Amino acid sequence: MKTVAVIGSRSDEHTRYVAEAVQRRRARVILVETANVPESATLTWERGAVRYQGERLDDVRSFYIKRVQLSLPIPEPAALPERNFATWQEQYVAERERQSFLQSVLRALRQPGCTFVNPFETIELHYLKLHQISLLQRHKVPVPPSLGTCDPQAVRDFVRKHGSVIYKPLGGGALVQRVTEKDLTDERLQLLGNCPVLFQAEIKGDEFRAYVLDGEPVAAFRIPTEGVVDARVNLHQVRRARLPEEAWRLCIRGARALGMVFTAVDLRRDADGRFVALEFNPTPAISFFEDPKRGKIISRLAEYLVAKA
């Protein structure tokens, strides 16, 4: 029987959807819950042999990553108090060691003949938005004019140049907001001294989401944006869409540039009608757009993972 390792969490519905879709194709799933290491799950590396809860992972050839925390040092603030340490400094150091262990072991699994959907370095691009934009620009994939800064004057100059501007976190985790006159006051802009922000020229109009797998189009959807800045607010209004070849070429070129085997691309059209990529997501959700059990996306993804096992 073929085996696919799914790295995620039982509490995450999208992890479960992928695992169940793989099992429906008569393949075995090893669910690797990194959040449980070391408190309630064991992980071991010895001379290249990797065991999770006693299961050999280095023999697996097909991996799907839905949920894993990467980069150092990144403790989860909400989880730290749950660990048994006297001070937050001790907690922080222990979490840093845990993250180093997880990254080293999981990256050691990537060897010739193995398929990762997606490779770890592409997962990090979800949290390194400015770096993703830079890579896309380097490969001539159209993106909105962007500014990452903690300089108030740079923000004022950017707004003066582009007019309508939005802002969002550099690492994600909050809805997109439109810059207003209030945001340009000294009082608001001085907050950049606490934390830098990503600013972009606003691309108005409906948003499209296009799914790509292994360099091939899978499905596309349209999200109306009337009355909202962030399209995610209107996910309940999603409709299936048809994209022209130019849009699919952009998506496929960007996915290759970023090293993503499977991705969902957020697109809008600029004032000239040209498609512009807002973001390539390396761990995209599926259930908001179509049936997560029998739909085209989950079916194609599961078939690919089993074929590579």
C-alpha positions, -999 to 999 in steps of 0.1 A, spaced: 0 0 0 13 35 -9 19 59 20 15 97 21 27 118 50 4 147 58 20 174 81 -7 193 98 -32 190 127 -63 169 134 -80 201 146 -74 217 111 -103 208 88 -82 212 56 -56 188 69 -84 163 75 -99 169 40 -65 161 23 -59 130 45 -94 116 38 -91 123 1 -58 103 0 -73 75 20 -103 73 -4 -77 65 -31 -66 34 -10 -34 50 2 -22 50 38 -18 83 56 7 92 84 -5 123 100 24 143 115 13 168 141 44 189 148 25 210 173 23 180 196 61 176 197 75 170 223 47 172 249 25 144 235 42 131 204 77 118 198 100 127 169 135 112 165 164 117 140 194 93 140 218 90 111 192 101 86 165 78 100 134 98 111 107 83 132 74 100 143 55 81 170 76 51 160 67 54 122 95 57 97 92 89 77 124 87 57 109 58 38 79 79 27 82 95 -8 51 118 -9 45 146 16 18 172 19 24 202 42 -7 220 54 3 233 87 38 238 101 55 267 118 89 277 104 117 302 109 137 310 140 130 322 165 92 321 165 75 310 197 37 310 197 28 335 224 -5 318 232 11 284 236 40 295 258 21 296 291 10 260 286 46 248 289 60 241 323 87 268 328 92 293 356 100 323 333 91 334 298 128 335 290 131 298 297 100 292 276 114 312 248 147 293 247 129 260 249 106 270 220 136 281 199 152 247 205 119 229 196 117 249 163 153 242 154 147 205 160 115 204 139 130 223 110 162 202 109 144 169 111 117 178 85 141 193 61 163 162 63 133 142 48 137 161 15 159 138 -6 161 126 -42 129 108 -52 107 126 -26 79 150 -35 69 178 -11 37 198 -16 51 223 -9 88 224 -1 96 241 32 113 271 18 81 279 -1 60 276 31 80 304 45 70 327 17 35 328 32 50 348 61 77 366 41 54 386 19 79 413 9 104 386 -1 77 369 -22 70 401 -39 107 406 -46 110 372 -61 80 377 -84 93 410 -96 127 394 -104 108 369 -126 88 396 -142 54 385 -127 32 416 -124 26 427 -88 11 459 -72 36 487 -65 47 479 -29 65 495 0 77 479 32 88 505 57 90 520 91 96 555 77 66 579 80 79 601 52 82 571 29 46 563 34 35 599 27 55 599 -5 41 565 -16 5 577 -10 12 609 -29 25 589 -58 -1 562 -60 -33 578 -46 -54 549 -32 -32 527 -10 -38 497 12 -18 483 40 -14 449 57 10 429 79 43 418 64 38 384 80 1 381 75 -26 376 101 -49 406 97 -74 420 71 -63 444 44 -71 481 52 -73 512 30 -51 541 40 -72 571 51 -63 607 59 -63 597 96 -36 571 89 -13 599 76 -13 619 108 19 622 128 1 603 157 -7 573 135 25 572 115 47 573 146 34 538 153 57 526 125 84 531 152 69 500 169 64 478 138 71 481 100 41 477 76 35 466 40 18 492 18 6 486 -17 -11 506 -45 -48 495 -44 -59 474 -73 -96 479 -74 -122 455 -88 -132 419 -82 -107 394 -71 -99 360 -87 -84 329 -71 -67 305 -93 -54 270 -82 -24 256 -99 -9 221 -94 24 209 -109 24 236 -135 -12 230 -147 -44 250 -142 -69 233 -119 -98 257 -111 -106 295 -108 -131 315 -88 -143 351 -87 -149 370 -54 -169 403 -57 -153 431 -38 -180 458 -39 -182 475 -5 -151 458 10 -113 463 8 -103 427 17 -120 401 -6 -120 375 22 -149 394 38 -170 383 7 -160 346 5 -197 337 9 -203 352 -26 -176 331 -44 -185 320 -79 -166 297 -103 -148 317 -131 -130 312 -164 -96 329 -167 -79 338 -200 -47 322 -210 -27 353 -200 -39 349 -164 -30 312 -163 4 319 -178 11 345 -150 0 320 -123 21 291 -137 52 313 -142 49 327 -106 44 293 -91 76 280 -108 95 311 -98 86 305 -62 90 268 -63 54 260 -54 40 227 -66 5 235 -54 -7 271 -49 -37 294 -49 -30 327 -66 -50 359 -57 -54 381 -88 -69 414 -98 -70 435 -130 -53 469 -129 -66 500 -146 -51 488 -179 -69 455 -177 -37 436 -170 -38 408 -144 -17 415 -113 -8 389 -87 -15 399 -51 -2 367 -35 7 331 -41 -4 309 -11 16 278 -5 -9 262 19 -43 273 4 -77 265 18 -101 247 -4 -135 245 14 -143 282 9 -143 277 -28 -157 242 -36 -166 209 -21 -136 199 -1 -144 162 -3 -155 156 -39 -144 188 -57 -120 191 -85 -92 207 -65 -91 181 -36 -94 153 -61 -66 164 -83 -44 171 -53 -50 137 -37 -44 119 -70 -11 137 -74 1 128 -39 -8 92 -43 8 90 -77 41 103 -62 40 80 -32 
